[in-house]
Amino acid sequence: MTRINVTIAVAGDARDRLYEVATICRALGFGHTSTKSDQGVLLGSAELEDLPSLRAVPGVIGIEMEERRTARSARRSPPVRIRRGAALRLRRVPPRES
């Protein structure tokens, strides 16, 4: 079982019961770490299997999962070296041999 970081959005009409919604979510396995009461958002972690029951809590309008990224992600910028000269140019740096 893997816990993932989640953000739970609470409906506008349920924001006056935000802490009651948080209590119900904690009882269903939500690891509540923080509350943004002005936005109606609960932050924490949950098991993937618990997400459907958390979504069914009255007042919850959505659950967003944090995207996992690895250190060697494809989104990482390639290493570059700035060269001196009349015009600064960028050049790819070849990977280091280990």
C-alpha positions in Angstrom: 0.0 0.0 0.0 1.4 3.3 -1.1 0.4 6.7 0.3 0.2 9.6 -2.1 -0.1 13.3 -1.4 -3.6 14.6 -2.1 -5.5 17.9 -2.1 -9.2 17.7 -1.2 -11.4 20.5 -2.5 -14.5 21.3 -0.4 -17.6 22.9 -2.0 -18.4 26.5 -1.3 -21.6 25.7 0.6 -19.7 23.2 2.8 -16.9 25.6 3.8 -18.6 26.5 7.0 -18.3 22.7 7.9 -14.7 22.4 6.7 -13.4 21.0 9.9 -16.3 18.5 10.1 -15.5 17.3 6.6 -11.8 17.0 7.6 -12.8 14.9 10.6 -14.8 12.5 8.4 -11.9 12.3 5.9 -9.5 11.5 8.7 -11.7 8.7 9.9 -11.6 7.3 6.4 -7.8 7.1 6.4 -6.9 10.6 5.2 -3.6 11.8 6.8 -4.5 15.4 7.2 -1.5 17.7 7.4 -2.8 21.2 6.7 -6.0 23.3 6.0 -6.4 26.3 3.7 -9.7 27.4 5.1 -9.9 30.5 2.9 -9.7 28.3 -0.2 -11.7 25.4 1.2 -8.8 22.9 0.7 -7.5 20.1 2.9 -3.9 18.9 2.3 -2.5 15.5 3.3 -2.0 11.9 2.1 -4.1 8.9 1.5 -4.0 5.4 0.2 -5.0 5.0 -3.4 -7.8 2.6 -2.4 -9.3 5.2 0.0 -9.9 7.8 -2.7 -13.4 6.7 -3.7 -14.6 6.8 -0.1 -13.0 10.2 0.4 -14.7 11.5 -2.8 -18.1 10.3 -1.5 -17.9 12.5 1.7 -20.7 15.1 1.6 -19.1 18.5 0.7 -16.1 17.1 -1.2 -16.1 18.2 -4.8 -12.7 16.9 -5.9 -9.5 15.2 -5.0 -6.2 16.0 -6.8 -3.3 13.6 -6.5 0.3 14.9 -6.5 2.3 13.9 -9.6 5.3 11.8 -8.8 8.6 12.9 -10.5 11.9 11.2 -10.4 15.2 12.9 -10.1 16.1 11.9 -13.7 12.8 13.0 -15.2 12.5 13.7 -18.9 11.2 17.2 -18.0 14.5 18.1 -16.5 16.4 20.8 -18.4 19.5 19.6 -20.3 22.8 20.9 -19.0 24.1 23.9 -20.9 27.4 25.9 -21.0 27.6 29.6 -21.8 30.4 30.4 -24.2 32.0 33.8 -24.4 32.3 35.6 -27.7 30.6 38.3 -29.8 27.3 36.6 -29.3 26.6 34.4 -26.3 25.6 30.9 -27.5 24.3 27.9 -25.6 25.9 24.5 -26.3 24.8 21.1 -25.0 27.2 19.6 -22.5 27.9 15.9 -23.2 27.2 13.6 -20.3 30.1 12.8 -18.0 31.7 9.4 -18.2 31.6 7.6 -14.9 
